[in-house]
Amino acid sequence: MSNKLLPSDKLKEAYPKINDMIDRIDNLVGQTDKLKEAYPKINDRIDNLVGQTDKLKEAYPKINDRIDNLVGQTGDSNTEIVDARYSSVKSKTFTVLKDRLDEAETDTQSLDTRTTDLENRLDTVEKTTITISDRIHHIANTIYGQVSVELSGVTRTNLVKSSNSGVKSTVSTRLKVVGKNLVRNGNGEEGLNYWYDTVNATGTWDTNEKAFKVVSAANANVVSDLFKISPSKQYTISAKVKSDGVNDSFVAVQWYDKAGNFISSTQGNKVTSTTYATSTNLATPPKNAVIAKISLFNVNAHTAYFKEVQLEEGTTATEYEPYKESVAYITLPEGVDGLHSLPNGVKDKVSDDGELIKRTKKRNDIHLQTAWSVDLELTNTIRFSKNISADATTLISRSGILQIGDVIFNFNDNTINKDEELFDIYDDIIYIRVNKSRLSTLDSAGLEAWLQAQGSSALIYQLQTPKYYELVGVEDLYTFDGETTVIIEPAIKFEAIADSNGQIAIPNPELPIDFIESVKEKIVDGDSISYIDASYSQVDDTTIGGLTYGKKYRIVYHYPAELTTGPIIEATYEINTAATIVGLLDVQRRLEKELGSVWVTLLPLADKELQMYAISTIPDTSTATTQELGDKINELINVWK
């Protein structure tokens, strides 16, 4: 039955239709109110639409026909008002269409300016400097070239109680710069190195296939070496795989926590075919994952082939690249207690040319336990003082960190009035303000009893005159074409001669062995020096055994990461400005598409508004007939139908 009123309708037939129309009018009024609320100035915008059209035509020539036929265009449904406010590109809902349009135009104009500037340097290579404070950092659009690095120490005091007390700083560190592919020897470039058999699976390099051949006796895999990953990044795993036509094979990445415990794995798609196909998947690490290894997996007993194994940052598998790296070891010389930083901004630094600039010093057990005097008491704390000229003759006052047991006293030059746990040094006098709740008696005897109970103490302070050291064996670092990852690791490299027991002790027992990465025998033949893998055993956390007496070895080992802090690195390197421009142009194209979609949605809405204003109103004094009222209602409904 038609909902329109007809001249022939009787009252009983017209009555339900009128009620229905009233309901629809109420609904329409509500919609109109919302429209007016959302677009209070749409009338002014429509009046200025012709003026805006010229600018619009310059940016969007394909929309000319839409503008020329403005009146003839209509929308499809009421929901388009809401849809028009939402940007799928930015995943953002705007209050009104004008806000969406203005933001898109602003973004485009900004990109126009940046793109013009970059186009002027399209064929050039530019140097840029970044600050790296995380242990794994990804850099895009790099080219092959040397990296200039300045490393600054970091001291942290907000630590829980531990064997190395409540303060730690940066110690000997390895900087590794890796290319796009994080998988070492992913295509047999180094034979079978860095790949390992597991129970029920063996791997060999097949020279005919130019691929890893994995033979399994059951569900089993061959795995890669462990390598560092960042849990905050997304990666993509990929490999070319050929199976036997019956059983599945695939590549996977296995995730591990910092203790080396397996967490989970991410599998690529399964391959059964007897021709090479890609096994790939987006690989998102669990939040507690810090290391990973690659698995070449066979389902059931069969033979499969794997090549071009790659794990890269990003959400898309790209063309295979061999693993590339450059490495520099920052090994602190004997007598250097670490790379510290102080609250006043003073830091120990290692320059690009391998020079260590030591501006601070750490003194352990500086005889704080006796000879204190009560100096000044406040409500919650007591200030004590002591002469320490015999212990800190090179001290600069007005700076430092004091650690007593696991309690940290930060420097402050207002220990007189501040009722907090602080310390200050002035004219060879150290002042510490201690909470009364720590003391058995509120006098020097109470302080000295507490100090005795704490045991160790340490003071990090600024030197009057910096000291300079030339670090040995700091290699140059290089970025690689396309993508580069910077990895900061708690690793040490050193060379030593095995003793009569066939053993070598690590040079710094305060940084014990967490795991041994490699032991290589040093071979000297005239002017030629080479290193070959050597068999060894780990005696304890400071000693490597199973070596040959009198032979010299190069050893790389990792110490527990909790014994150091990540340094701050200022890295200067060359970037590919052309690649940067390509990325920006892609963003600009998406913004232009977004801006166009705003107008495509706005124009039908503007047309609806014009049609609404074209409908004449019924005067309050009108004696309109049912037919006239029905026609007016239908006219309103047809605008938004």
Secondary structure, 3 states (H helix, E strand, C coil): CCCCCCCCCCHHHHHHHHHHHHHHHHHHHHHHHHHHHHCCCHHHHHHCHHHHHHHHHHHCHHHHHHHHCHHHCCCCCCCHHHHHHEECCCCEECCCHHHHHHHHHHHHHHHHHHHHHHHCCCCCEEEEEEEECCCEEEEEEECCEEEEEEEECCEECCCCCCCCCCCEEECCEEEEEECCCCCCCCCCCCCCCCEECECCEEEEEECCCCEEEEEECCCEEEEECCEECCCCCCEEEEEEEECCCCCCEEEEEEEECCCCCEEEEEECCCECCCCCEEEEEEECCCCCCCEEEEEEEECCCCEEEEEEEEEEECCCCCCCCCCCEEEEEECCCCCCCCECECCCCCECEECCCCEEEEEEEEEECCCCCCCCEEEEECCCEEEEEEECCCCCCCECCCCCEEEECCEEEEECCCCCCCCCCEEEEECCEEEEEEEHHHCCCCCHHHHHHHHHHHCCEEEEEEEEEEEEEECCCCCCEEECCEEEEEEEECEEEEEEECCCCCCEECCCCCCCCCEEEEEEEEEEECCEEEEEECCCEEEECCEEECCCCCCEEEEEEECCHHHCCCCEEEEEEEEEHHHHHHHHHHHHHHHHHHHHHHHHHHHHHHHHHHHHHHCCCCCCCCCCCHHHHHHHHHHHHHHHC
